[in-house]
């Protein structure tokens, strides 16, 4: 097995809370400086910037998971990644259909733009992406898994916008591939405070909104090669693959 450093929670300038400095090139340069092998692009309720970064990442030797950070009906943030462009398009249609439509005010909430490799704006999202979708977490998880995707409730140690913060428990019917903790707590401390989570694999990631935060913390994936299937096996601890989290 090989070990690969991964930061699976990175926002771009498409997220209204993301700095306009978070262009594809800036993200990839920061990831390369931090010796990241795998990154996950997870803008709020949109996948539209992720494939551009994935295609640019080839010259950096970085593997990119394309997806989004879903904000569910309960205001729970969850990472979701798809294996290919066809499934990503279906997922984007789902997000567009279910996003609660609130017009964005760029002056107050931040700009929501997609840029190409030359950093030219090619799309601007009119609806506020940090609004919730009208689907609960269990419906979102089932939809993501119906497409063979990866589903990870994000920063569950936080008191807001997290599975434990919003609900206080993990629904028994929910089947996440893993759960994520933020860089502000260690795995050991989190499990000591929440022993009922011991049955789930745990990742940690930066939740970067500025270039300097990319790779501030990373999980290590012990897998044969960098691929969607290998990453998913590691999240489940299958066939000798695993995720190592501090």
JOZISUL-V102275 format. One record per run of one state. SS is the DSSP state (h for helix, s for strand, l for the rest). FROM is the first residue (numbers start at 1). LEN is the number of residues. Records with the same first field share a line. If there is no record, write none. Layout:
SS: FROM-LEN + FROM-LEN
This chain:
l: 1-1 + 11-13 + 34-4 + 45-1 + 47-3 + 61-2 + 72-5 + 83-2 + 100-3 + 104-2 + 110-3 + 116-5 + 125-2 + 128-5 + 134-3 + 147-3 + 154-9 + 167-11 + 182-5 + 194-1 + 198-4 + 205-3 + 209-2 + 214-5 + 224-4 + 237-5 + 245-2
s: 2-9 + 38-7 + 46-1 + 63-9 + 77-6 + 99-1 + 103-1 + 113-3 + 121-4 + 127-1 + 133-1 + 150-4 + 178-4 + 202-3 + 208-1 + 219-5 + 242-3
h: 24-10 + 50-11 + 85-14 + 106-4 + 137-10 + 163-4 + 187-7 + 195-3 + 211-3 + 228-9
